[in-house]
Amino acid sequence: MKTKSKKRLSVVLGSMLAVSLTLSACGNSGNSEKNGNAEAGTNAGNTKVDKQVAIKYYNWDNEAQSAGTDAMLQEFMDQNPGIKVEHVTLVPGDSVEMLKKLDFLISSGEAIDVVQVPSLGGVLERATRGALAPLNEFYEKDNLVPEDEYYVNAKVDNNYYGLQYTKSSNYVMLNKDALDEAGLSVPTFGWTWDDYRDYAKKLTKGEGVDKRYGTYFHTWELYMNAPAQTMMKDPFVYDDGTTIFADPTYKYFFQLRKDMESADKSAKSYADALAAKLNYRTEFFNEEAAMILAGNWTIADPGNTEQYPHEFKTAFAPVPVPPAGSEPKDYEGKYFTSGNMLAMGATSKNKEASFKLMRFMSTAVSDNRLEFSGYKKADNETLLTKLVAGKEDMYDMDSLKYTLFDNEIQFLDGAQVMTTATSELTKIIDDGFSRFMLGNESIDKVQQWMVGEATKIINEKGVIK
């Protein structure tokens, strides 16, 4: 999603689940188990490995995540006895520092086989430096079309450099009891941010310390311009490499935020959210707010009543779309999705074995998988069943399954143009939003300033194509 836009709410689901629940390693019974293993073997790819080889799998697992990864790697080795895989955790629990260490290893000439990268941009940046191997020949050998296999593909100059390992996406969580009380139905795809504003007004109840707001907007960039963060391929640049800060969604959503907190009083103020350092989960589960924009890293939370005590049922809805006249440039009506990627080092001496492992990790049916897969044919519903097991009464399951899996919900292809100046551009979003919300500068003046600052940075840093 984007937890801060630079993460794009791509927070690893497994790291959240490790704290809130323990996944059982129960296998399927009877023929279904046999079929599951057969499918995993097929999905791992048909590339042949003729002799025993040793390869390394690099990532940034923390201790809890490492156990799941090790179990999946063992499954792979059991099915492929000719390949030995060493799991190398470069920097436990820190993807940013992990990438720095990875770059050092690459520059020192170490043979990198398979590496988990936290974002599409991380793959594209290293691909343009020649650090990663193109995957085209392996896809062709196995008669695979990448776009048919994965939601997001890392592609530079018609060469594929990474495949999607995990899948994250955004949604809205709603207090189902509050909806019923207000006579409101659970929204479906196509509801707009104007509808969201209307829902928030109708869900606002009470006064003072007993007030329940219709919604809560957290302090991340996701909540400063949700359409740009959830319905555009990249939150910083268009496909032509120019800044998106001139996009009509900025004027629309900045004004929506101000109107909802100042005129409607259906959302806590941005100033209060900053000053009190509020927690968005606490705001929702403590019934301080009836709706919140979140993402699939929170799926386990409604059932985790020990950490988040509450009695109401949680419903789910797709992210609202911008109303007519406020759509982003090149609007497709599809959602952004992200996730961790798998890539192969250009220096790998065992590329066939490495690709076989990449396919297995991204496609295998495994009880050890803790995160939704970026593989289009994955059975993510089975994983969902495990995540909510025993707590189904805390969920509106129909709306959850619809929001996550219905064919009406479509996703954008991965961005083909990105910038390396994400931290600088993120600061411009933060500063521009603060100038509008707290400094009362006009939206036109703020947007003009944002565009000017972003253009200077993009011209200086360039873009990845």
N, C-alpha and C positions, 0 to 999 in steps of 0.2 A: 503498500500500500504502500504507502508512504508514511513511515514514522519520519519525522523530518523528511523533507522531499529528497534529500540525498540518499536516504534509505528507501524511499518510495514505499514505505510500509512493507518493505520486504523483510521484516523481522522474521527470523527462523521460528516456525511453529513449534518445532521440537524443543527448543530451549524454554519456551513457555510451558509446554506440557510436562517437562521433566519435573517442574515444581508442583504442578497441580494434580497430576494423576500418573499412575503407573500403567503402562500399556501391557496387557497380557500377551504372552508369546504363544497363544493358542493357535493350533493349525486347523485347517479345514479337515473335515472328516471324509472318509470314503474316497470316491472317485474325484470329488472336487479338489482334494489335496493333490492328487496325481495330476489333474488338469492344470492346477495353478503352477506347479513346478514345471510342467511341460511348457506352459505359456512363457514363464520366465526365461527358460532356456531358449525359446524361439526368439523372444524379444531382444535377447542379448546380442543378436547379430549372427550372421553366418560366416563372418571372416574367420578363416582357418589359421590356427597357430600350430605349426608343425613340430616344434621342439619346446622343451620346458624353458620358460623364461621367468625372470623376476622383474617386477615393475613396482613403482611407488605411487601411492595415492595421497595427495597433499590437501589439507584443509585446515580449519581453525576450530575444530570441535572443542567444547568444554567437556568436563568429565562425564556428564550425563549423556551428552550427544555421542561421545566417543564409543560408548557401549553399543549403541544402535548401529553405528557405522561399522564397527568391528564385526558385528553379527552378520551384516549384509555382505561384507567382504569375505567372510568365511563361507557364506552360502555360495558366493561366486567361485571360490576356490574349490569347494566340494563338487560343483558342476563342471569346473574346468581345472582338473588336476595338473595340467601342463603349465599353469600360470600361478606363480606365487606373488601375492600382493602384500607390500609393507605399507601400513598406515602411518603417515607422517603428519603430526599436528604441529604446524609451524609456530603459531602463537595461540594458545588455548583461549577461546572465547572472544577474540578480538580480530575482526576481519580486516580492519584498517592496517594494523601493525603486521598482520599476516601477509598482506599484499606487499608491504615494504620488504619483508624478509624474502618473499618470493622473487621480487625484482633483483635483490642482491644475489640470490642463487642463480638466477638466469644470467646476470652480468658476469658471474664467476665461471660460467660455462657448465654448471651442473646439468646433467641429463634429467629433464622434467618429463615425467610420463603423463599422469592424469592429475589435474588440479581443479579443485572446486573454487569458483570465483563468485563473490557476493553479488555481482550485478552484470548486466549486459554491457554497460560502459566499461567495466573493468576488463572484459574480454576484448572489446573493440580497440581499446587503447593499446593493449599488448599485441594484438594482431597487427596493428599498423606499424609497430616497431619490429615486426618479424620474429617475435618471441614465441608465437604459437604456430602450430601446424594446421594447414587447411584440411578439412575433413571430406571434401568432395569425393575423392577416390574411394573412400570407405563406404559412403552412402551409395555410390554407384555400384560397387561390388555386391552390396546387399539389396540392391533394387529398391532403395528407400528415397522418398521425396521428403526432405526435412520439414516443409510446411504442412505435410500431412501427419507428421509425427509429433511436432512440438508447437506450443503456442508462440514461443519466442525463439528466434534463431539469430545467432550472431553472424552477420554477413558483411563482408568488405569486398568490393569489386567482384561480386559474383562468387566469392569463395566463402565457405562456411567454416567458422572457427570455434563455435561453441554450441552445445545443445543444452536445453533447459532441464535442470535437475528438479527444482521445486517450483511450485506455483503459488503466488500470493495475489490476493485481490481484495477490493474494498466492498463494504456493504453498510447498511444502516441497521443498528440494533434498536428495537422499540419495546417499551413496556406494554406487553399485550393486555394486561389488566387495565392500564390507563386508556388504551385504545378502545376497549370494550365499554368502559365507563363513559367515554366521550362519543360513543356511537360511530367510531371511525374504523374502516376496514384496513387490513394490512395492505400497504401499497405494493404495486407490481411494476414491472419495467415500463417506463414511459412517464412515470410521475415526474414532475419538474421541481426545480428549486423554489418556484413560486408556490407549488403545492406543499412543499416541505415547510415553508413559512406559514402557510395556512394551518397545517397540522400543528405546528409549534404553538400557535396562538390558542388553538382549541384544547391543547394538552396542558397549557399553563394553568395552574390552580393554586389558590391560597395567597397569603401575604406574609411578609417578614420572614422569620426563621422557619416558618412552616411552608413557605412557598416551594412548589415544584415547578421548575421551568419546563417549557416545552422541549428545549434542547440545550445541549452544552457544546460549545466550540472550544477545542483545546488550543494550545499556543503554537502548534506546529504549522508549517507551511501548507499542509493538507487542508487546514481549516481556513486559510486565508484566501485561497482560490481553489475550491474543490473541483470545479469543472476542468481546470487546467491540469490538476494533479491526477485526475481519474479518467479523463476522456481525451487526452492528447498523448501522442507517442513519447514525447519528452517534455519535461516541465520547464525547460530553459530555451530551447531553440526549435525553430521550424525546420522542415526538410531542406530549406535553402540556406540554412546556417545563420539566419537572423534571429534576434531575440523575440520571444513570444510575449514579452511584457507589454507590447502594444495591443495584444489580443483583446477583443471586446469582453471576454469573460472577466477580465480584471475590473473594469469599471462596474460591471453588473454585480459581481460577487462582493467586492469591497462595499458597495452601497447596500447590498442585501444584509451584510453583517451589521452595518451601522444601524439600519432600520430595525432589525430584529431586536437589538439590545436597547436602542434609544426610544424608538416609537412604539414598537409592540411590547417591549419588555418581556419577551418570551425566551431570552437567553441571557445568562450572566455576562457581565461586561468583560471585554478583553482586559481592561485594567485590573479587574478583580482576579481574573484567571492568572494573570502574571504575578500580582502581588502575593496572592495566597498560595501560589505554586500548587494549584489544584491537580488532582489525579483524575483522569477521565473515567477510569473504571469505577472509582469511588462515587463520582458524581452520578453515574447511571445506576449502579446497584444500591446506593443509599437513597434512591428516588429523589435526588436533587434535580434530575432532568429525566424526561420521559423518552428522549431519543438521542442517539449519538452516532456519528459517522465513525466507523471502525473498519475492521478487516478480519480475514480468516485466521489471524493469529490469536483472536479472542474466542474462538469456538468453544474451548473448554471452560471458559469463565462462568457462563450461566449455571453450569452444573457444579461448579466449585463453591458450594455454599459455605464451606468452612472459611475460606479466605474472603469471600464476598457474600456475607449473610444477606439473604433476601427471600421473599416468598412469592414474588410475581413471576409469571412466565415471560420469556423473552421471545419476541418475534423478529423476523429478519426481512429486509427489503433491499432491492438493488439500489445503488446510488442514484439519486435523482439526476435527471438530465437538464441541461440549460433550456430555458424557454425560448420560443421562436424570437429571433432577433438578437439573441445573446450567445449563440453557438460559437464555439472556437473555430478558427480557420481550418479548412479541410475537414470539417466535422463528419464523422462516419456513423455516429450513434453506437459506437462500440467502446468497451472499457479497456483501460490500461491494465495489463497484468505483468508481473515481474517475477523474480525468483532467482535463486542461485543457479549458476551455470557450470557446466563441466567443459574443460578445454584440455587440449593435448599440447605439450611443449614441443617446439620445433626441434629440440635437441634429443627427444626420445629416441632410443635405439630399438624400441619394441612397439612400434606404432600400431600394428595389427592387434596385439594383445591389449594395448591401451584403449583402442576404440571398442573392443569387445567388452572391457570393463565399463567404459562410459555408457554403453547401451544397457548393460545389465543394471547399473546403479539408477539409471533414469526410467527404466521400464519394468523392472522385476516386480512380480507380485510377492510381497514379503510381509510377514507379521512384524518384522523389525523396522519397517518404515514408519517414521514419526511425522512426516510432513506430506502435504499434498504434492503429487507429482506434476511436473510440467509436461508429461507425456499425454497427448490427447486421448489415447485409448486406455488410460489408466483407470482402475476401479477405485476412484477416490471415495465413492459412496461407502465402500466397505470400511475404509479408514474412518470416515465420519461416524459410522455405527459404533466403532470402538471408542471414539472420543467421547461420545455422549452416553455410552452404555451405563445403565442403572440410574441415569439422571434425566431420562427422556421427558419426565413430567415438568421439567423446568424449561423446556423448549417448545415452541410452536414448530414442530418438525416439518410440517408441510411447507411453511414459508422458508425455513432454512434450506431444505432440499431444493426448492424452486430457485432460490437466490444463488445457490452454489452451482447447480447442475442443469437448470432448464436451458433448452436450446435457444430460447428467446434472448438469453444473455450471451452476447458475442464479445470477443476480445480483439484488440488491435494487434497488428503485427509489430514486431520490435522496431525501434527507431533505427534508421540507417545513418543519421547524422546526430552527433552528440558533442558536448563540450567537456573539457577537462577542468573548467573553472567553476565546478559546482558549488564549492564553499563560498566563493566570492559572490556568485549570483544568488545563492540562498540568502546571504546577508542583505542583498538589495531588496529581496522580497520582504524580509523581516522589517527592514528600515522603512520601506515604502508603506507597508501596512500600518506601522506604528505612527508614521507621520499623518496618515489619514484618520486613523481611529483615535489617537491620543493628541495629536498636534492640530487636528481640525484643518489641515490643508485641503484644498480642493482636489477631487479625484483627478481632474485634468492635469493639474500642476504636478501631482505625485506621479502620475503615469508618465508624464513627459520626462521627469527626473529619472525614473526607473529605466526607461528606454535608453536615455543618454548614457547612464552609468553602465548598463549592461552591454551596450554596443561598444564602448571603449574597451571593456574587458574581453569581449569575444574577439574583437579585432586584434587585441594583443596576444591572447592565448590560442586563438584559432579553434577549429572544430575537428572532430574525428569523422571521416567519411569512409 
